[in-house]
Amino acid sequence: MEFFLYKSLKKPLVFFGFKDKYIYYAVGGVALGFIIGTIISSFIGIIGTIIGFLFSGASVWYALRLQNTKGLYNKTNNIGEIHIFPSRYKYKK
């Protein structure tokens, strides 16, 4: 598994708690919310602006929720499996 390091930072990219690809998801959602709010507000006024803000907030929340549930890298789900690890210490009697 590889971890992308940004040469100038020497660490993975994190912005306001969002990591790597989820930054783009959040920014795209905010931009789409701005566009939707602009179009709808030209038809129905201030309510369209509020709908655009709600859409932007919901898209940022969804990107954060997606990051917390799916994670940044592909992982296997081990639901219903039991893992038994050997003990590291030997106890003397």
PyMOL Python script that loads the backbone (N, CA, C, O; Angstrom):
from pymol import cmd

cmd.read_pdbstr("""\
ATOM      1  N   MET A   1       0.855  -1.168   0.000  1.00  0.00           N
ATOM      2  CA  MET A   1       0.000   0.000   0.000  1.00  0.00           C
ATOM      3  C   MET A   1       0.899   1.228   0.000  1.00  0.00           C
ATOM      4  O   MET A   1       1.839   1.329   0.788  1.00  0.00           O
ATOM      5  N   GLU A   2       0.600   2.138  -0.878  1.00  0.00           N
ATOM      6  CA  GLU A   2       1.395   3.350  -0.979  1.00  0.00           C
ATOM      7  C   GLU A   2       0.646   4.527  -0.385  1.00  0.00           C
ATOM      8  O   GLU A   2      -0.578   4.618  -0.482  1.00  0.00           O
ATOM      9  N   PHE A   3       1.388   5.413   0.223  1.00  0.00           N
ATOM     10  CA  PHE A   3       0.828   6.643   0.755  1.00  0.00           C
ATOM     11  C   PHE A   3       1.453   7.788  -0.019  1.00  0.00           C
ATOM     12  O   PHE A   3       2.677   7.900  -0.097  1.00  0.00           O
ATOM     13  N   PHE A   4       0.619   8.631  -0.587  1.00  0.00           N
ATOM     14  CA  PHE A   4       1.127   9.748  -1.365  1.00  0.00           C
ATOM     15  C   PHE A   4       1.577  10.863  -0.425  1.00  0.00           C
ATOM     16  O   PHE A   4       0.806  11.340   0.408  1.00  0.00           O
ATOM     17  N   LEU A   5       2.831  11.269  -0.570  1.00  0.00           N
ATOM     18  CA  LEU A   5       3.369  12.379   0.206  1.00  0.00           C
ATOM     19  C   LEU A   5       3.593  13.545  -0.745  1.00  0.00           C
ATOM     20  O   LEU A   5       4.112  13.373  -1.848  1.00  0.00           O
ATOM     21  N   TYR A   6       3.205  14.704  -0.316  1.00  0.00           N
ATOM     22  CA  TYR A   6       3.409  15.891  -1.125  1.00  0.00           C
ATOM     23  C   TYR A   6       4.781  16.461  -0.797  1.00  0.00           C
ATOM     24  O   TYR A   6       5.102  16.708   0.365  1.00  0.00           O
ATOM     25  N   LYS A   7       5.589  16.669  -1.842  1.00  0.00           N
ATOM     26  CA  LYS A   7       7.006  16.952  -1.664  1.00  0.00           C
ATOM     27  C   LYS A   7       7.282  18.182  -0.817  1.00  0.00           C
ATOM     28  O   LYS A   7       8.230  18.193  -0.031  1.00  0.00           O
ATOM     29  N   SER A   8       6.477  19.205  -0.963  1.00  0.00           N
ATOM     30  CA  SER A   8       6.753  20.415  -0.188  1.00  0.00           C
ATOM     31  C   SER A   8       6.326  20.259   1.267  1.00  0.00           C
ATOM     32  O   SER A   8       6.891  20.905   2.149  1.00  0.00           O
ATOM     33  N   LEU A   9       5.331  19.406   1.527  1.00  0.00           N
ATOM     34  CA  LEU A   9       4.817  19.253   2.886  1.00  0.00           C
ATOM     35  C   LEU A   9       5.478  18.119   3.650  1.00  0.00           C
ATOM     36  O   LEU A   9       5.587  18.177   4.875  1.00  0.00           O
ATOM     37  N   LYS A  10       5.923  17.081   2.932  1.00  0.00           N
ATOM     38  CA  LYS A  10       6.490  15.866   3.521  1.00  0.00           C
ATOM     39  C   LYS A  10       5.472  15.113   4.362  1.00  0.00           C
ATOM     40  O   LYS A  10       5.847  14.384   5.281  1.00  0.00           O
ATOM     41  N   LYS A  11       4.199  15.277   4.064  1.00  0.00           N
ATOM     42  CA  LYS A  11       3.137  14.547   4.757  1.00  0.00           C
ATOM     43  C   LYS A  11       1.890  14.543   3.882  1.00  0.00           C
ATOM     44  O   LYS A  11       1.799  15.337   2.945  1.00  0.00           O
ATOM     45  N   PRO A  12       0.929  13.668   4.164  1.00  0.00           N
ATOM     46  CA  PRO A  12      -0.289  13.615   3.346  1.00  0.00           C
ATOM     47  C   PRO A  12      -1.079  14.919   3.413  1.00  0.00           C
ATOM     48  O   PRO A  12      -1.012  15.655   4.398  1.00  0.00           O
ATOM     49  N   LEU A  13      -1.829  15.189   2.345  1.00  0.00           N
ATOM     50  CA  LEU A  13      -2.598  16.423   2.238  1.00  0.00           C
ATOM     51  C   LEU A  13      -3.855  16.354   3.097  1.00  0.00           C
ATOM     52  O   LEU A  13      -4.667  15.443   2.938  1.00  0.00           O
ATOM     53  N   VAL A  14      -4.018  17.315   4.010  1.00  0.00           N
ATOM     54  CA  VAL A  14      -5.202  17.413   4.865  1.00  0.00           C
ATOM     55  C   VAL A  14      -5.619  18.880   4.885  1.00  0.00           C
ATOM     56  O   VAL A  14      -4.783  19.767   5.064  1.00  0.00           O
ATOM     57  N   PHE A  15      -6.922  19.134   4.701  1.00  0.00           N
ATOM     58  CA  PHE A  15      -7.434  20.501   4.687  1.00  0.00           C
ATOM     59  C   PHE A  15      -8.745  20.533   5.452  1.00  0.00           C
ATOM     60  O   PHE A  15      -9.729  19.938   5.014  1.00  0.00           O
ATOM     61  N   PHE A  16      -8.774  21.210   6.581  1.00  0.00           N
ATOM     62  CA  PHE A  16      -9.952  21.319   7.446  1.00  0.00           C
ATOM     63  C   PHE A  16     -10.540  19.955   7.794  1.00  0.00           C
ATOM     64  O   PHE A  16     -11.761  19.803   7.850  1.00  0.00           O
ATOM     65  N   GLY A  17      -9.697  18.980   8.025  1.00  0.00           N
ATOM     66  CA  GLY A  17     -10.160  17.644   8.392  1.00  0.00           C
ATOM     67  C   GLY A  17     -10.447  16.738   7.217  1.00  0.00           C
ATOM     68  O   GLY A  17     -10.638  15.536   7.402  1.00  0.00           O
ATOM     69  N   PHE A  18     -10.483  17.286   6.003  1.00  0.00           N
ATOM     70  CA  PHE A  18     -10.705  16.464   4.818  1.00  0.00           C
ATOM     71  C   PHE A  18      -9.368  15.979   4.293  1.00  0.00           C
ATOM     72  O   PHE A  18      -8.391  16.728   4.271  1.00  0.00           O
ATOM     73  N   LYS A  19      -9.329  14.728   3.871  1.00  0.00           N
ATOM     74  CA  LYS A  19      -8.090  14.153   3.368  1.00  0.00           C
ATOM     75  C   LYS A  19      -8.204  13.900   1.869  1.00  0.00           C
ATOM     76  O   LYS A  19      -9.242  13.449   1.385  1.00  0.00           O
ATOM     77  N   ASP A  20      -7.161  14.187   1.159  1.00  0.00           N
ATOM     78  CA  ASP A  20      -6.911  13.885  -0.242  1.00  0.00           C
ATOM     79  C   ASP A  20      -8.136  14.003  -1.145  1.00  0.00           C
ATOM     80  O   ASP A  20      -8.542  15.123  -1.454  1.00  0.00           O
ATOM     81  N   LYS A  21      -8.741  12.901  -1.581  1.00  0.00           N
ATOM     82  CA  LYS A  21      -9.814  12.975  -2.581  1.00  0.00           C
ATOM     83  C   LYS A  21     -11.094  13.571  -2.025  1.00  0.00           C
ATOM     84  O   LYS A  21     -11.909  14.082  -2.794  1.00  0.00           O
ATOM     85  N   TYR A  22     -11.300  13.523  -0.712  1.00  0.00           N
ATOM     86  CA  TYR A  22     -12.519  14.069  -0.130  1.00  0.00           C
ATOM     87  C   TYR A  22     -12.505  15.594  -0.116  1.00  0.00           C
ATOM     88  O   TYR A  22     -13.557  16.218   0.017  1.00  0.00           O
ATOM     89  N   ILE A  23     -11.330  16.200  -0.250  1.00  0.00           N
ATOM     90  CA  ILE A  23     -11.242  17.653  -0.420  1.00  0.00           C
ATOM     91  C   ILE A  23     -11.942  18.044  -1.723  1.00  0.00           C
ATOM     92  O   ILE A  23     -12.704  19.009  -1.769  1.00  0.00           O
ATOM     93  N   TYR A  24     -11.671  17.282  -2.771  1.00  0.00           N
ATOM     94  CA  TYR A  24     -12.279  17.576  -4.072  1.00  0.00           C
ATOM     95  C   TYR A  24     -13.782  17.336  -4.048  1.00  0.00           C
ATOM     96  O   TYR A  24     -14.536  18.076  -4.679  1.00  0.00           O
ATOM     97  N   TYR A  25     -14.224  16.309  -3.328  1.00  0.00           N
ATOM     98  CA  TYR A  25     -15.661  16.054  -3.209  1.00  0.00           C
ATOM     99  C   TYR A  25     -16.355  17.225  -2.519  1.00  0.00           C
ATOM    100  O   TYR A  25     -17.414  17.668  -2.963  1.00  0.00           O
ATOM    101  N   ALA A  26     -15.768  17.726  -1.440  1.00  0.00           N
ATOM    102  CA  ALA A  26     -16.382  18.827  -0.695  1.00  0.00           C
ATOM    103  C   ALA A  26     -16.382  20.119  -1.513  1.00  0.00           C
ATOM    104  O   ALA A  26     -17.388  20.828  -1.546  1.00  0.00           O
ATOM    105  N   VAL A  27     -15.276  20.427  -2.165  1.00  0.00           N
ATOM    106  CA  VAL A  27     -15.200  21.644  -2.981  1.00  0.00           C
ATOM    107  C   VAL A  27     -16.170  21.558  -4.160  1.00  0.00           C
ATOM    108  O   VAL A  27     -16.819  22.546  -4.502  1.00  0.00           O
ATOM    109  N   GLY A  28     -16.270  20.386  -4.778  1.00  0.00           N
ATOM    110  CA  GLY A  28     -17.225  20.204  -5.875  1.00  0.00           C
ATOM    111  C   GLY A  28     -18.660  20.371  -5.412  1.00  0.00           C
ATOM    112  O   GLY A  28     -19.481  20.951  -6.122  1.00  0.00           O
ATOM    113  N   GLY A  29     -18.970  19.863  -4.218  1.00  0.00           N
ATOM    114  CA  GLY A  29     -20.319  20.016  -3.675  1.00  0.00           C
ATOM    115  C   GLY A  29     -20.659  21.460  -3.368  1.00  0.00           C
ATOM    116  O   GLY A  29     -21.781  21.905  -3.611  1.00  0.00           O
ATOM    117  N   VAL A  30     -19.695  22.194  -2.836  1.00  0.00           N
ATOM    118  CA  VAL A  30     -19.923  23.615  -2.544  1.00  0.00           C
ATOM    119  C   VAL A  30     -20.105  24.404  -3.842  1.00  0.00           C
ATOM    120  O   VAL A  30     -20.976  25.270  -3.928  1.00  0.00           O
ATOM    121  N   ALA A  31     -19.283  24.104  -4.849  1.00  0.00           N
ATOM    122  CA  ALA A  31     -19.419  24.798  -6.136  1.00  0.00           C
ATOM    123  C   ALA A  31     -20.759  24.480  -6.792  1.00  0.00           C
ATOM    124  O   ALA A  31     -21.412  25.365  -7.346  1.00  0.00           O
ATOM    125  N   LEU A  32     -21.163  23.218  -6.728  1.00  0.00           N
ATOM    126  CA  LEU A  32     -22.454  22.837  -7.302  1.00  0.00           C
ATOM    127  C   LEU A  32     -23.606  23.483  -6.537  1.00  0.00           C
ATOM    128  O   LEU A  32     -24.600  23.891  -7.139  1.00  0.00           O
ATOM    129  N   GLY A  33     -23.479  23.578  -5.222  1.00  0.00           N
ATOM    130  CA  GLY A  33     -24.495  24.261  -4.426  1.00  0.00           C
ATOM    131  C   GLY A  33     -24.592  25.735  -4.763  1.00  0.00           C
ATOM    132  O   GLY A  33     -25.684  26.302  -4.787  1.00  0.00           O
ATOM    133  N   PHE A  34     -23.444  26.359  -5.024  1.00  0.00           N
ATOM    134  CA  PHE A  34     -23.446  27.768  -5.425  1.00  0.00           C
ATOM    135  C   PHE A  34     -24.152  27.951  -6.766  1.00  0.00           C
ATOM    136  O   PHE A  34     -24.938  28.881  -6.946  1.00  0.00           O
ATOM    137  N   ILE A  35     -23.861  27.055  -7.699  1.00  0.00           N
ATOM    138  CA  ILE A  35     -24.495  27.149  -9.020  1.00  0.00           C
ATOM    139  C   ILE A  35     -25.995  26.900  -8.918  1.00  0.00           C
ATOM    140  O   ILE A  35     -26.791  27.629  -9.511  1.00  0.00           O
ATOM    141  N   ILE A  36     -26.380  25.871  -8.167  1.00  0.00           N
ATOM    142  CA  ILE A  36     -27.806  25.575  -7.990  1.00  0.00           C
ATOM    143  C   ILE A  36     -28.512  26.734  -7.289  1.00  0.00           C
ATOM    144  O   ILE A  36     -29.615  27.119  -7.678  1.00  0.00           O
ATOM    145  N   GLY A  37     -27.878  27.289  -6.257  1.00  0.00           N
ATOM    146  CA  GLY A  37     -28.471  28.426  -5.550  1.00  0.00           C
ATOM    147  C   GLY A  37     -28.629  29.640  -6.431  1.00  0.00           C
ATOM    148  O   GLY A  37     -29.622  30.361  -6.326  1.00  0.00           O
ATOM    149  N   THR A  38     -27.656  29.880  -7.308  1.00  0.00           N
ATOM    150  CA  THR A  38     -27.737  31.019  -8.221  1.00  0.00           C
ATOM    151  C   THR A  38     -28.871  30.848  -9.226  1.00  0.00           C
ATOM    152  O   THR A  38     -29.625  31.784  -9.494  1.00  0.00           O
ATOM    153  N   ILE A  39     -28.980  29.650  -9.774  1.00  0.00           N
ATOM    154  CA  ILE A  39     -30.029  29.409 -10.775  1.00  0.00           C
ATOM    155  C   ILE A  39     -31.411  29.470 -10.141  1.00  0.00           C
ATOM    156  O   ILE A  39     -32.312  30.114 -10.677  1.00  0.00           O
ATOM    157  N   ILE A  40     -31.584  28.804  -9.003  1.00  0.00           N
ATOM    158  CA  ILE A  40     -32.907  28.771  -8.368  1.00  0.00           C
ATOM    159  C   ILE A  40     -33.284  30.142  -7.811  1.00  0.00           C
ATOM    160  O   ILE A  40     -34.456  30.519  -7.841  1.00  0.00           O
ATOM    161  N   SER A  41     -32.298  30.897  -7.298  1.00  0.00           N
ATOM    162  CA  SER A  41     -32.628  32.210  -6.734  1.00  0.00           C
ATOM    163  C   SER A  41     -33.080  33.199  -7.806  1.00  0.00           C
ATOM    164  O   SER A  41     -33.796  34.155  -7.506  1.00  0.00           O
ATOM    165  N   SER A  42     -32.667  32.976  -9.047  1.00  0.00           N
ATOM    166  CA  SER A  42     -33.154  33.862 -10.109  1.00  0.00           C
ATOM    167  C   SER A  42     -34.636  33.630 -10.396  1.00  0.00           C
ATOM    168  O   SER A  42     -35.318  34.509 -10.922  1.00  0.00           O
ATOM    169  N   PHE A  43     -35.129  32.439 -10.046  1.00  0.00           N
ATOM    170  CA  PHE A  43     -36.551  32.139 -10.258  1.00  0.00           C
ATOM    171  C   PHE A  43     -37.411  32.451  -9.042  1.00  0.00           C
ATOM    172  O   PHE A  43     -38.470  33.064  -9.170  1.00  0.00           O
ATOM    173  N   ILE A  44     -36.952  32.024  -7.839  1.00  0.00           N
ATOM    174  CA  ILE A  44     -37.832  32.156  -6.670  1.00  0.00           C
ATOM    175  C   ILE A  44     -37.257  33.041  -5.564  1.00  0.00           C
ATOM    176  O   ILE A  44     -37.817  33.084  -4.468  1.00  0.00           O
ATOM    177  N   GLY A  45     -36.178  33.735  -5.818  1.00  0.00           N
ATOM    178  CA  GLY A  45     -35.675  34.717  -4.862  1.00  0.00           C
ATOM    179  C   GLY A  45     -34.825  34.127  -3.747  1.00  0.00           C
ATOM    180  O   GLY A  45     -34.043  33.202  -3.966  1.00  0.00           O
ATOM    181  N   ILE A  46     -34.989  34.679  -2.546  1.00  0.00           N
ATOM    182  CA  ILE A  46     -34.133  34.351  -1.407  1.00  0.00           C
ATOM    183  C   ILE A  46     -34.260  32.888  -0.984  1.00  0.00           C
ATOM    184  O   ILE A  46     -33.320  32.323  -0.423  1.00  0.00           O
ATOM    185  N   ILE A  47     -35.398  32.280  -1.244  1.00  0.00           N
ATOM    186  CA  ILE A  47     -35.579  30.867  -0.885  1.00  0.00           C
ATOM    187  C   ILE A  47     -34.632  29.990  -1.701  1.00  0.00           C
ATOM    188  O   ILE A  47     -34.134  28.983  -1.198  1.00  0.00           O
ATOM    189  N   GLY A  48     -34.382  30.359  -2.943  1.00  0.00           N
ATOM    190  CA  GLY A  48     -33.430  29.630  -3.777  1.00  0.00           C
ATOM    191  C   GLY A  48     -32.016  29.718  -3.235  1.00  0.00           C
ATOM    192  O   GLY A  48     -31.257  28.751  -3.300  1.00  0.00           O
ATOM    193  N   THR A  49     -31.663  30.883  -2.699  1.00  0.00           N
ATOM    194  CA  THR A  49     -30.350  31.041  -2.077  1.00  0.00           C
ATOM    195  C   THR A  49     -30.226  30.143  -0.858  1.00  0.00           C
ATOM    196  O   THR A  49     -29.191  29.511  -0.648  1.00  0.00           O
ATOM    197  N   ILE A  50     -31.274  30.087  -0.059  1.00  0.00           N
ATOM    198  CA  ILE A  50     -31.265  29.226   1.126  1.00  0.00           C
ATOM    199  C   ILE A  50     -31.154  27.760   0.712  1.00  0.00           C
ATOM    200  O   ILE A  50     -30.438  26.990   1.352  1.00  0.00           O
ATOM    201  N   ILE A  51     -31.852  27.372  -0.348  1.00  0.00           N
ATOM    202  CA  ILE A  51     -31.755  25.998  -0.850  1.00  0.00           C
ATOM    203  C   ILE A  51     -30.328  25.694  -1.310  1.00  0.00           C
ATOM    204  O   ILE A  51     -29.821  24.596  -1.075  1.00  0.00           O
ATOM    205  N   GLY A  52     -29.684  26.651  -1.960  1.00  0.00           N
ATOM    206  CA  GLY A  52     -28.292  26.476  -2.380  1.00  0.00           C
ATOM    207  C   GLY A  52     -27.354  26.303  -1.200  1.00  0.00           C
ATOM    208  O   GLY A  52     -26.463  25.454  -1.234  1.00  0.00           O
ATOM    209  N   PHE A  53     -27.548  27.108  -0.142  1.00  0.00           N
ATOM    210  CA  PHE A  53     -26.728  26.960   1.065  1.00  0.00           C
ATOM    211  C   PHE A  53     -26.956  25.607   1.722  1.00  0.00           C
ATOM    212  O   PHE A  53     -26.011  24.968   2.183  1.00  0.00           O
ATOM    213  N   LEU A  54     -28.204  25.173   1.763  1.00  0.00           N
ATOM    214  CA  LEU A  54     -28.510  23.862   2.349  1.00  0.00           C
ATOM    215  C   LEU A  54     -27.869  22.735   1.540  1.00  0.00           C
ATOM    216  O   LEU A  54     -27.350  21.776   2.110  1.00  0.00           O
ATOM    217  N   PHE A  55     -27.906  22.853   0.218  1.00  0.00           N
ATOM    218  CA  PHE A  55     -27.280  21.842  -0.630  1.00  0.00           C
ATOM    219  C   PHE A  55     -25.770  21.814  -0.415  1.00  0.00           C
ATOM    220  O   PHE A  55     -25.173  20.738  -0.366  1.00  0.00           O
ATOM    221  N   SER A  56     -25.144  22.987  -0.286  1.00  0.00           N
ATOM    222  CA  SER A  56     -23.700  23.049  -0.047  1.00  0.00           C
ATOM    223  C   SER A  56     -23.338  22.421   1.288  1.00  0.00           C
ATOM    224  O   SER A  56     -22.394  21.636   1.378  1.00  0.00           O
ATOM    225  N   GLY A  57     -24.088  22.767   2.323  1.00  0.00           N
ATOM    226  CA  GLY A  57     -23.822  22.193   3.642  1.00  0.00           C
ATOM    227  C   GLY A  57     -24.026  20.694   3.672  1.00  0.00           C
ATOM    228  O   GLY A  57     -23.253  19.966   4.296  1.00  0.00           O
ATOM    229  N   ALA A  58     -25.077  20.227   2.992  1.00  0.00           N
ATOM    230  CA  ALA A  58     -25.343  18.786   2.953  1.00  0.00           C
ATOM    231  C   ALA A  58     -24.253  18.045   2.190  1.00  0.00           C
ATOM    232  O   ALA A  58     -23.889  16.930   2.565  1.00  0.00           O
ATOM    233  N   SER A  59     -23.733  18.639   1.137  1.00  0.00           N
ATOM    234  CA  SER A  59     -22.680  17.965   0.376  1.00  0.00           C
ATOM    235  C   SER A  59     -21.372  17.903   1.161  1.00  0.00           C
ATOM    236  O   SER A  59     -20.650  16.910   1.072  1.00  0.00           O
ATOM    237  N   VAL A  60     -21.057  18.942   1.924  1.00  0.00           N
ATOM    238  CA  VAL A  60     -19.860  18.906   2.768  1.00  0.00           C
ATOM    239  C   VAL A  60     -20.034  17.868   3.873  1.00  0.00           C
ATOM    240  O   VAL A  60     -19.105  17.118   4.172  1.00  0.00           O
ATOM    241  N   TRP A  61     -21.218  17.821   4.480  1.00  0.00           N
ATOM    242  CA  TRP A  61     -21.491  16.815   5.513  1.00  0.00           C
ATOM    243  C   TRP A  61     -21.380  15.405   4.937  1.00  0.00           C
ATOM    244  O   TRP A  61     -20.829  14.514   5.584  1.00  0.00           O
ATOM    245  N   TYR A  62     -21.899  15.198   3.727  1.00  0.00           N
ATOM    246  CA  TYR A  62     -21.852  13.877   3.110  1.00  0.00           C
ATOM    247  C   TYR A  62     -20.415  13.473   2.787  1.00  0.00           C
ATOM    248  O   TYR A  62     -20.056  12.308   2.959  1.00  0.00           O
ATOM    249  N   ALA A  63     -19.587  14.410   2.324  1.00  0.00           N
ATOM    250  CA  ALA A  63     -18.185  14.100   2.039  1.00  0.00           C
ATOM    251  C   ALA A  63     -17.455  13.721   3.322  1.00  0.00           C
ATOM    252  O   ALA A  63     -16.642  12.797   3.319  1.00  0.00           O
ATOM    253  N   LEU A  64     -17.735  14.422   4.419  1.00  0.00           N
ATOM    254  CA  LEU A  64     -17.106  14.092   5.697  1.00  0.00           C
ATOM    255  C   LEU A  64     -17.576  12.733   6.201  1.00  0.00           C
ATOM    256  O   LEU A  64     -16.779  11.947   6.713  1.00  0.00           O
ATOM    257  N   ARG A  65     -18.873  12.454   6.058  1.00  0.00           N
ATOM    258  CA  ARG A  65     -19.420  11.163   6.481  1.00  0.00           C
ATOM    259  C   ARG A  65     -18.848  10.029   5.634  1.00  0.00           C
ATOM    260  O   ARG A  65     -18.533   8.960   6.156  1.00  0.00           O
ATOM    261  N   LEU A  66     -18.715  10.260   4.344  1.00  0.00           N
ATOM    262  CA  LEU A  66     -18.153   9.263   3.443  1.00  0.00           C
ATOM    263  C   LEU A  66     -16.698   8.981   3.790  1.00  0.00           C
ATOM    264  O   LEU A  66     -16.259   7.832   3.739  1.00  0.00           O
ATOM    265  N   GLN A  67     -15.946  10.023   4.142  1.00  0.00           N
ATOM    266  CA  GLN A  67     -14.552   9.849   4.535  1.00  0.00           C
ATOM    267  C   GLN A  67     -14.446   9.026   5.806  1.00  0.00           C
ATOM    268  O   GLN A  67     -13.563   8.176   5.926  1.00  0.00           O
ATOM    269  N   ASN A  68     -15.345   9.273   6.764  1.00  0.00           N
ATOM    270  CA  ASN A  68     -15.279   8.556   8.032  1.00  0.00           C
ATOM    271  C   ASN A  68     -15.734   7.111   7.915  1.00  0.00           C
ATOM    272  O   ASN A  68     -15.252   6.260   8.662  1.00  0.00           O
ATOM    273  N   THR A  69     -16.650   6.807   6.998  1.00  0.00           N
ATOM    274  CA  THR A  69     -17.135   5.435   6.880  1.00  0.00           C
ATOM    275  C   THR A  69     -16.310   4.610   5.906  1.00  0.00           C
ATOM    276  O   THR A  69     -15.967   3.469   6.217  1.00  0.00           O
ATOM    277  N   LYS A  70     -15.982   5.147   4.745  1.00  0.00           N
ATOM    278  CA  LYS A  70     -15.248   4.387   3.730  1.00  0.00           C
ATOM    279  C   LYS A  70     -13.743   4.441   3.944  1.00  0.00           C
ATOM    280  O   LYS A  70     -13.046   3.462   3.676  1.00  0.00           O
ATOM    281  N   GLY A  71     -13.237   5.561   4.419  1.00  0.00           N
ATOM    282  CA  GLY A  71     -11.803   5.709   4.596  1.00  0.00           C
ATOM    283  C   GLY A  71     -11.128   6.171   3.315  1.00  0.00           C
ATOM    284  O   GLY A  71     -11.761   6.285   2.265  1.00  0.00           O
ATOM    285  N   LEU A  72      -9.844   6.432   3.421  1.00  0.00           N
ATOM    286  CA  LEU A  72      -9.105   6.977   2.293  1.00  0.00           C
ATOM    287  C   LEU A  72      -8.607   5.887   1.353  1.00  0.00           C
ATOM    288  O   LEU A  72      -8.523   6.104   0.144  1.00  0.00           O
ATOM    289  N   TYR A  73      -8.282   4.731   1.889  1.00  0.00           N
ATOM    290  CA  TYR A  73      -7.731   3.649   1.086  1.00  0.00           C
ATOM    291  C   TYR A  73      -8.677   2.462   1.118  1.00  0.00           C
ATOM    292  O   TYR A  73      -9.517   2.356   2.012  1.00  0.00           O
ATOM    293  N   ASN A  74      -8.543   1.572   0.148  1.00  0.00           N
ATOM    294  CA  ASN A  74      -9.396   0.386   0.088  1.00  0.00           C
ATOM    295  C   ASN A  74      -9.075  -0.540   1.256  1.00  0.00           C
ATOM    296  O   ASN A  74      -7.914  -0.863   1.506  1.00  0.00           O
ATOM    297  N   LYS A  75     -10.096  -0.953   1.951  1.00  0.00           N
ATOM    298  CA  LYS A  75      -9.929  -1.842   3.090  1.00  0.00           C
ATOM    299  C   LYS A  75     -10.909  -2.989   2.946  1.00  0.00           C
ATOM    300  O   LYS A  75     -11.947  -2.852   2.298  1.00  0.00           O
ATOM    301  N   THR A  76     -10.582  -4.116   3.549  1.00  0.00           N
ATOM    302  CA  THR A  76     -11.529  -5.225   3.558  1.00  0.00           C
ATOM    303  C   THR A  76     -12.387  -5.116   4.805  1.00  0.00           C
ATOM    304  O   THR A  76     -11.893  -4.788   5.884  1.00  0.00           O
ATOM    305  N   ASN A  77     -13.665  -5.392   4.652  1.00  0.00           N
ATOM    306  CA  ASN A  77     -14.570  -5.384   5.797  1.00  0.00           C
ATOM    307  C   ASN A  77     -14.578  -6.763   6.427  1.00  0.00           C
ATOM    308  O   ASN A  77     -14.860  -7.753   5.752  1.00  0.00           O
ATOM    309  N   ASN A  78     -14.278  -6.835   7.693  1.00  0.00           N
ATOM    310  CA  ASN A  78     -14.241  -8.095   8.412  1.00  0.00           C
ATOM    311  C   ASN A  78     -15.428  -8.195   9.347  1.00  0.00           C
ATOM    312  O   ASN A  78     -15.258  -8.424  10.545  1.00  0.00           O
ATOM    313  N   ILE A  79     -16.621  -8.028   8.818  1.00  0.00           N
ATOM    314  CA  ILE A  79     -17.821  -8.072   9.640  1.00  0.00           C
ATOM    315  C   ILE A  79     -18.182  -9.531   9.892  1.00  0.00           C
ATOM    316  O   ILE A  79     -18.269 -10.326   8.957  1.00  0.00           O
ATOM    317  N   GLY A  80     -18.388  -9.872  11.138  1.00  0.00           N
ATOM    318  CA  GLY A  80     -18.786 -11.222  11.498  1.00  0.00           C
ATOM    319  C   GLY A  80     -17.624 -12.188  11.641  1.00  0.00           C
ATOM    320  O   GLY A  80     -17.849 -13.369  11.904  1.00  0.00           O
ATOM    321  N   GLU A  81     -16.402 -11.733  11.480  1.00  0.00           N
ATOM    322  CA  GLU A  81     -15.244 -12.602  11.632  1.00  0.00           C
ATOM    323  C   GLU A  81     -14.653 -12.428  13.019  1.00  0.00           C
ATOM    324  O   GLU A  81     -14.692 -11.341  13.595  1.00  0.00           O
ATOM    325  N   ILE A  82     -14.113 -13.495  13.539  1.00  0.00           N
ATOM    326  CA  ILE A  82     -13.454 -13.458  14.846  1.00  0.00           C
ATOM    327  C   ILE A  82     -11.969 -13.684  14.609  1.00  0.00           C
ATOM    328  O   ILE A  82     -11.572 -14.654  13.964  1.00  0.00           O
ATOM    329  N   HIS A  83     -11.162 -12.788  15.132  1.00  0.00           N
ATOM    330  CA  HIS A  83      -9.716 -12.890  14.991  1.00  0.00           C
ATOM    331  C   HIS A  83      -9.119 -13.211  16.351  1.00  0.00           C
ATOM    332  O   HIS A  83      -9.396 -12.534  17.341  1.00  0.00           O
ATOM    333  N   ILE A  84      -8.302 -14.245  16.387  1.00  0.00           N
ATOM    334  CA  ILE A  84      -7.634 -14.639  17.627  1.00  0.00           C
ATOM    335  C   ILE A  84      -6.146 -14.406  17.420  1.00  0.00           C
ATOM    336  O   ILE A  84      -5.530 -14.983  16.523  1.00  0.00           O
ATOM    337  N   PHE A  85      -5.583 -13.556  18.259  1.00  0.00           N
ATOM    338  CA  PHE A  85      -4.175 -13.239  18.170  1.00  0.00           C
ATOM    339  C   PHE A  85      -3.426 -13.968  19.278  1.00  0.00           C
ATOM    340  O   PHE A  85      -3.934 -14.073  20.395  1.00  0.00           O
ATOM    341  N   PRO A  86      -2.235 -14.471  18.994  1.00  0.00           N
ATOM    342  CA  PRO A  86      -1.478 -15.144  20.055  1.00  0.00           C
ATOM    343  C   PRO A  86      -1.015 -14.131  21.095  1.00  0.00           C
ATOM    344  O   PRO A  86      -0.758 -12.968  20.786  1.00  0.00           O
ATOM    345  N   SER A  87      -0.917 -14.598  22.324  1.00  0.00           N
ATOM    346  CA  SER A  87      -0.477 -13.685  23.384  1.00  0.00           C
ATOM    347  C   SER A  87       1.011 -13.414  23.230  1.00  0.00           C
ATOM    348  O   SER A  87       1.772 -14.291  22.820  1.00  0.00           O
ATOM    349  N   ARG A  88       1.412 -12.216  23.554  1.00  0.00           N
ATOM    350  CA  ARG A  88       2.808 -11.825  23.408  1.00  0.00           C
ATOM    351  C   ARG A  88       3.628 -12.131  24.655  1.00  0.00           C
ATOM    352  O   ARG A  88       4.854 -12.229  24.598  1.00  0.00           O
ATOM    353  N   TYR A  89       2.954 -12.277  25.750  1.00  0.00           N
ATOM    354  CA  TYR A  89       3.664 -12.456  27.008  1.00  0.00           C
ATOM    355  C   TYR A  89       3.405 -13.846  27.550  1.00  0.00           C
ATOM    356  O   TYR A  89       2.296 -14.372  27.453  1.00  0.00           O
ATOM    357  N   LYS A  90       4.432 -14.428  28.115  1.00  0.00           N
ATOM    358  CA  LYS A  90       4.292 -15.729  28.761  1.00  0.00           C
ATOM    359  C   LYS A  90       4.199 -15.484  30.260  1.00  0.00           C
ATOM    360  O   LYS A  90       5.062 -14.840  30.857  1.00  0.00           O
ATOM    361  N   TYR A  91       3.144 -16.004  30.847  1.00  0.00           N
ATOM    362  CA  TYR A  91       2.936 -15.822  32.273  1.00  0.00           C
ATOM    363  C   TYR A  91       3.567 -16.976  33.038  1.00  0.00           C
ATOM    364  O   TYR A  91       3.393 -18.145  32.694  1.00  0.00           O
ATOM    365  N   LYS A  92       4.299 -16.619  34.074  1.00  0.00           N
ATOM    366  CA  LYS A  92       4.925 -17.638  34.918  1.00  0.00           C
ATOM    367  C   LYS A  92       4.000 -17.970  36.064  1.00  0.00           C
ATOM    368  O   LYS A  92       3.371 -17.084  36.645  1.00  0.00           O
ATOM    369  N   LYS A  93       3.916 -19.252  36.392  1.00  0.00           N
ATOM    370  CA  LYS A  93       3.084 -19.663  37.521  1.00  0.00           C
ATOM    371  C   LYS A  93       3.912 -19.910  38.746  1.00  0.00           C
ATOM    372  O   LYS A  93       3.373 -20.266  39.794  1.00  0.00           O
TER     373      LYS A  93
END
""", "prot")
cmd.dss("prot")
cmd.show_as("cartoon", "prot")
cmd.util.cbc("prot")
cmd.orient("prot")
